[in-house]
Amino acid sequence: MAIKTFAFSEQLKNPPYDVLTLRPDGNYSHKGTGPTWQRWLAKKLNFTFSYRYVVLNQTTIEKYGASNIEFGLRLIAEKEVDAFVNGLTATPERKKKVDFSYFIWTEPYAMVVPRPGEEPRLFAFVRPFQSLVWLLILITMFAVVGFMSFFSKFSLKMDNNVAGHRRESGQTQTMTLSFYAGSYFIYVLNIVTNQGGNVNATRLSFRILVGVWLLIATVLVNSYSGTIVSYLTVPKIKPSINTFEDLAISKDVELIIKKDVVIGQQILEAKSGTFKILGDRTRNDPGRLLTDQTEIDKLLAKGSYAYPWIVSFCKFFIAGQFQKDGTCRFEMSDPVPFQTAFFSIVLQKNSKFARAFNDALMLLWESGQITFWVTNDIPRAPKCFAKINPRANLTRQVPIQLKDLMSAFFIFAIGMGLAILAFVMENVIHFRNGRMMMVG
């Protein structure tokens, strides 16, 4: 039997399924999975088919409409051809005009998105800590400065008072047993804080405080420097765009919509939610509302746009750009929460060929041959689809929290406690020494 099939338009590009181009000699070349399964179908059903090539000039556009898909549907509905072999998704509106066969191909939708780059490193030092941690560090700095200033002024005042009293009484400084015992205790504390050297009781509180602070700094540096340095030196990658919500939030990446396909139409027709936000933003820039796949590919290749389409196209585009550029500039999102695409052959209403097509296509799908053909038509680029090592996935890294540094602030509290204890002990010894000299 003879069935008139056709590939519409002068240049059809729907990789990896159909790439139809006009050669300089006036003939057409048709590559991809489409001609492979079409030849299988023709042999299975024992029919011959021919393409009807139609140039979409202004006359044709005015007669059939500018959309390639709507153009094809009209040719079927007006009985100018028997079947449209480039798979289409059935919708209630389309079913009113034509019939759809058993599906040729089915798969979910995903998005081609630019691979995120590295975040600026200028203010990377702010990144590791939560705001609460930074607040406590700031409080700690003021606390140290305040305690050191207070201890220094208080000690200086006490020294001046004792010196004045000594001059008035004419007594000389004597060391009592209790003073030696107190000095010995402070000397041991001095050794514990790793200061060493001789002990000057009148300036010991200041030295103890500084020593304890150095001890704290030593613990912090040795305990946390490795973690913080690794956090700062390893590049942090910007978050990937993995959902429509991520895309709506993004300020750097915009959406490209193919307005004559189901997913594009539903985004543009949305009345609320994320789809409406994306649809409104795209309508404000008509240059991103396209029907020509060639123009979509050119715009998408610039690296600032996302495009939702079936998974096999996403893989084909990403791998093709990898072969062209030698680097993975794009990546594929997870499947988006949208109804799975089912592509079928379009037939005339109540076509006498419908049963034969359905039986043959059911056999083709269940045999797995078309899946094999599509997979072989997608270039290999394993580097662009490799799973990221979770240990290196810095986009999911959370800030260092207060609970992670609780021990550091505990050490700080111990250090401040030791400093206050030294201050109290020094002044106790100081007062006792002064009183004993007055009695003597």
Stockholm file with secondary structure:
# STOCKHOLM 1.0

chainA/1-440         MAIKTFAFSEQLKNPPYDVLTLRPDGNYSHKGTGPTWQRWLAKKLNFTFSYRYVVLNQTTIEKYGASNIEFGLRLIAEKEVDAFVNGLTATPERKKKVDFSYFIWTEPYAMVVPRPGEEPRLFAFVRPFQSLVWLLILITMFAVVGFMSFFSKFSLKMDNNVAGHRRESGQTQTMTLSFYAGSYFIYVLNIVTNQGGNVNATRLSFRILVGVWLLIATVLVNSYSGTIVSYLTVPKIKPSINTFEDLAISKDVELIIKKDVVIGQQILEAKSGTFKILGDRTRNDPGRLLTDQTEIDKLLAKGSYAYPWIVSFCKFFIAGQFQKDGTCRFEMSDPVPFQTAFFSIVLQKNSKFARAFNDALMLLWESGQITFWVTNDIPRAPKCFAKINPRANLTRQVPIQLKDLMSAFFIFAIGMGLAILAFVMENVIHFRNGRMMMVG
#=GR chainA/1-440 SS CEEEEECCSSSEEETTTEEEEECTTSCEEEESHHHHHHHHHHHHHTCEEECCCCCCCHHHHHHHCSCHHHHHHHHHHTTSCSEEEEEEECCHHHHTTCEEEEEEEEECEEEEEECCCBCCCTTGGGTTBCHHHHHHHHHHHHHHHHHHHHHHHHHHHHHHHHHHHHHHHTCCCCCCHHHHHHHHHHHHHHHHTTCCSCCCGGGHHHHHHHHHHHHHHHHHHHHHHHHHHHHHHSCCBCCCCCSHHHHHHCSSCEECEETTSHHHHHHHHCCSHHHHHHHHHHHTSGGGEECCHHHHHHHHTTSSEEEEEEHHHHHHHHHHHHHHHSSCCEEECCCCSSCCEEEEEEECTTCTTHHHHHHHHHHHHHHTHHHHHHHHHSCCCHHHHCCCCGGGCGGGCCCBCGGGGHHHHHHHHHHHHHHHHHHHHHHHHHHHHHHHHHHC
#=GC SS_cons         CEEEEECCSSSEEETTTEEEEECTTSCEEEESHHHHHHHHHHHHHTCEEECCCCCCCHHHHHHHCSCHHHHHHHHHHTTSCSEEEEEEECCHHHHTTCEEEEEEEEECEEEEEECCCBCCCTTGGGTTBCHHHHHHHHHHHHHHHHHHHHHHHHHHHHHHHHHHHHHHHTCCCCCCHHHHHHHHHHHHHHHHTTCCSCCCGGGHHHHHHHHHHHHHHHHHHHHHHHHHHHHHHSCCBCCCCCSHHHHHHCSSCEECEETTSHHHHHHHHCCSHHHHHHHHHHHTSGGGEECCHHHHHHHHTTSSEEEEEEHHHHHHHHHHHHHHHSSCCEEECCCCSSCCEEEEEEECTTCTTHHHHHHHHHHHHHHTHHHHHHHHHSCCCHHHHCCCCGGGCGGGCCCBCGGGGHHHHHHHHHHHHHHHHHHHHHHHHHHHHHHHHHHC
//
